[in-house]
């Protein structure tokens, strides 16, 4: 069973199973914890901590996108809602 289905409009996928929703919630929780750990304690983030947050966050996004693509029932491509763009 797939966790995601292709979006009707635009590019990407949307959760279609409870496991997809859990994956989204887990991703958001990890991102929030990372932001709090690296950026939450100071009023003006240290540039090194900000760069570390951005680097780790980019890696997490890449992993999440890969998992989403593997668990999607169908391909990821631009969609116009099932209608021809010009009609």
Secondary structure, 3 states (H helix, E strand, C coil): CCCEEECCEECCEEECCHHHHHHHHHHHHHHHHHHHHHHCCCCCCCHHHHHHHHHHHHHHHHHHHHHHHHCEECCCCCEECCCCCCC
